[in-house]
């Protein structure tokens, strides 16, 4: 699977969507309901009602890319169901996509050095 780079913005649509939607249907949902531009390179993550499936939609500069994943024996850890979007960092996104609990992923706090040695 080819993932977007770790420099892209990743957002999760917290409300479940109709998983019969394809590229165009999800792009329309992003534009009309989420009030975002689907052609900016942001990765949009969508969940199913059963919480065992996810879809990704993003513009890679040449076309819309859609990825679909279904967990066979478990469910994904999702944020609370409500209208709107929630941002994830790349490490949290990788954990979510792997079926892990993304809420336990934290960025390291690193101070820049005061002087070069």
Protein Blocks (a to p, Z undefined) as FASTA:
>chain_A
ZZddfkbccdddfbdcdfkbcfklmmmmmmmmnopafknopacddddfkopaccddddeh
jaccddddddfkbccddddddeddddddfklmmmmmnopafklpccddddddfbdZZ
